[in-house]
Amino acid sequence: MEEPRNTTQHNDSSANPEQPYDNPYASRPSNPFSPLNENGPMKQSGLGIASFILALVTVLLVVGAIISVTVFVSEVSGDAQGFLNEIESMEEEGTFPSEFVSVMIAGLAMIASIGIAIIGLILGIVGAVQKNRRKVFAIIGIVLNGLIVLGTVGLVIIGLLSAAAQSTI
């Protein structure tokens, strides 16, 4: 017995460049390394951009706090004993020295920077997990916010160890 012949014509890929495969129902091959998806170029993760911006704000807060404390130390370092006498006299009167305002602002900026960095770290992690989005800003936000959180925690630990060492002496 003879087998039936296949009477369908095969498309030549050179004849129809839009359809390079024989099967018209086959899915389009995708390159996993291509930044293009089927809807066009991939968009940046909005949460990743927010994480990056929060990291920049946090860095500016920390730099501002360091500058504020440096100005305070430079004002006090010239006459430390006079400053201590002024503090003692103000304690007795119940007033507050105006020189401490810059240190208090610096402390509040450091506390705010920790909170903002933790929020930025969370947003960066969520932005990095999103599918069909670019992850560049999310990763930069994770790194910067993570360094800020770890650095601040490290400074707190160093301060606690320093205070504990001085109290035992």
N, C-alpha and C positions, 0 to 999 in steps of 0.2 A: 504494500500500500504506500501511496505517496503522501508525504506530509504537505499540508496546505502551505502555500507560499505567503509570506508577509507582503501585503500589497501597499503598506503605508510607506510614504517617502520620508527619508531622513532629511532633516534640515541641515544644510551645510552652514557652519558657523560663519563662513566668509560671506554668504548670501544675506544673512540677517544678523547684523551685529548686536541687535537688541536681545536676541534670543540665542545665546551661544550653546545652549544645551538642547538635547533631543527632547527632553521631557518638558512640555510647557507648564506643567503643574509643580515642578520642582521649586523649592525655595531658593532664594538668592543666597549664594555663599557669602559668609561674613568673615571679615578679618578681625580677630579679637584684639588686635593692636591698633586698629583704626579709631581715631577720635570721632568719627562720624557714626551716627546711628541712623536708623531708617527715617527719622523725622528731620534730619539735618545735623548740624554740628552739636556736640554736647554742650549744655549750658553749665556754668559754674554753680556750685552749690551755694544757695543763699545763706544757709546756716554756716557754711565754711567762711564766707565773706564776713558775716557777722562776728564769727569767732576771731578772725584776723583783725577786724576793727577794734574789738574789745581788747585784744592783746596790745594793739598800739596805744589805746587809751590807758591801759594799765601801765605800760612802760612810761608814758608821759607822767602819770601820777607818781610813780616811784622816783623818777628823775626830779620832779618838782619837790617831793618830800626830802630827797637827799640835799637839794639846793637849799631848802628852807632850814634844815638842821645845820648845814654848813654855815649859813649866815648867822644863825643863833650862836654857834660855837665861836665863830670869829668875833662876834660882839662881846661875848663873855670872857674869852680867853685873855684879853688884855688886863682885866681887873677881876680875877676870880674871887678874891677875898671880899672885895667891895660888893660884888653881886650876892655872895652868900650872906653878908651882913644886911643887905637890902631885903633879901628873902625873909630873914629872921624878923626884921622889923615889920614887914608886911604881914607875917603870920600873926604877930601880936595884935596888929590893928584889924585884921580880918579882911584885908584887901588882897587883890591878886596882881602879881607883877605882869606888866604888859609884855615883857620880853618872852614870856612863855607861850604867847599866842602862836608864834611861828612853829614851836615844837608841838603844840597841840594840833595845829593844822596838819603838820607832817605825820603825826600819829594817826589821825583820822584818814589821811590820804593812803597810808599804808594798809589800814584795816579795809578801806574801800577797795583798794587794789587787789587784796586777797579775794574778796567777794566777787569782784568783776572777773578776775582770772579764773575762778572756779566755774562761773557761769560760761565764760568763753571756752573753757576746756570741755564742758558738757556739750555745748553747741558744736564744737569742732569734731567731737567723737560722733555725734549724730550726723553731721555733714559728711564725714568720711564714710559712713555706712550707707548713705543714699546711693541707689542704683541710677545709672544713666546720667550721672553728674560728674563733672570734673572735681578732683579732690585736692588740688594744689593749695587753695586757700585754707581748706579744712586742716590739712596736714601742717601748714605753717602755723595756724592758730593753735593746734594741739601742742606743737613744740614750744612756741613762745609762752603760752599760758601755763604749760607744764613746768617750764623752767622757772617762771615767776612763782608758782606755788611751791615748788621744791626749794627754791632759793629763800623764800620767806620762812618756810618751815625750818630750813637749816639755820637761818639767822635767829629764830626763836629758840631753837635747841642750844645754839652757841651761847645766847644770852642767859638762858636758864642754867647751863653748866657753869658759866662765869660767875653768876650770882651765888650759886651753890658753893663754888670754890672759895669765894670771898667770905661767905658766912661761916665757913669752918675754920678760917684762919684766926 
